[in-house]
Amino acid sequence: MITTTNFRELTEQVAASLGHHNLRILTVGHPLGGTSTEIIHQWADDAVEETIHLLTGR
């Protein structure tokens, strides 16, 4: 699951309410809409290591 910083808590609450208490969640900057492509690319670059960790546990 991918969410933004402003919606992390809500994402965790909804996941738990659906029985996904240990859902792996990647959190990126907020907001996505209206943010420059350059900043979005930077957030994506910054998220690579965490994405690998969430997918592989390494």
HULIN-V175468 format. One record per residue. N is the residue number from 1. RES is the residue in three letters. D_CENTER is the distance of its C-alpha to the mean C-alpha in whole Angstrom. Layout:
n=N res=RES d_center=D_CENTER
n=N res=RES d_center=D_CENTER
This chain:
n=1 res=MET d_center=6
n=2 res=ILE d_center=4
n=3 res=THR d_center=4
n=4 res=THR d_center=6
n=5 res=THR d_center=8
n=6 res=ASN d_center=10
n=7 res=PHE d_center=9
n=8 res=ARG d_center=8
n=9 res=GLU d_center=11
n=10 res=LEU d_center=12
n=11 res=THR d_center=9
n=12 res=GLU d_center=11
n=13 res=GLN d_center=14
n=14 res=VAL d_center=14
n=15 res=ALA d_center=13
n=16 res=ALA d_center=16
n=17 res=SER d_center=18
n=18 res=LEU d_center=18
n=19 res=GLY d_center=19
n=20 res=HIS d_center=15
n=21 res=HIS d_center=16
n=22 res=ASN d_center=14
n=23 res=LEU d_center=11
n=24 res=ARG d_center=9
n=25 res=ILE d_center=5
n=26 res=LEU d_center=3
n=27 res=THR d_center=2
n=28 res=VAL d_center=5
n=29 res=GLY d_center=8
n=30 res=HIS d_center=10
n=31 res=PRO d_center=12
n=32 res=LEU d_center=11
n=33 res=GLY d_center=15
n=34 res=GLY d_center=18
n=35 res=THR d_center=16
n=36 res=SER d_center=18
n=37 res=THR d_center=17
n=38 res=GLU d_center=18
n=39 res=ILE d_center=15
n=40 res=ILE d_center=13
n=41 res=HIS d_center=14
n=42 res=GLN d_center=14
n=43 res=TRP d_center=10
n=44 res=ALA d_center=10
n=45 res=ASP d_center=13
n=46 res=ASP d_center=11
n=47 res=ALA d_center=8
n=48 res=VAL d_center=11
n=49 res=GLU d_center=12
n=50 res=GLU d_center=9
n=51 res=THR d_center=9
n=52 res=ILE d_center=12
n=53 res=HIS d_center=12
n=54 res=LEU d_center=10
n=55 res=LEU d_center=12
n=56 res=THR d_center=16
n=57 res=GLY d_center=16
n=58 res=ARG d_center=17
